[in-house]
């Protein structure tokens, strides 16, 4: 799979579960449902999405939590539908 495929899978999962703005989830939960050999690539995709501004990170005492950027939700919807 290409990196863009992993990005779409992650964005689609977060959008479907409405993990937007103030609602967060652990990074580890986003790779659930993917094959074990794809977990590393999915974490790289999450890092790229954070750098691109589609995902907002939130550091907590119990680990990294993430949510979709509400300002880019229309762009996310466009990427998912491609």
PyMOL commands that set and color helices and strands:
alter all, ss='L'
color gray80, all
select helices_A, chain A and resi 3-16+27-30+36-52+70-81
alter helices_A, ss='H'
color red, helices_A
select strands_A, chain A and resi 25-26+55-60+63-68
alter strands_A, ss='S'
color yellow, strands_A
deselect
rebuild
show_as cartoon
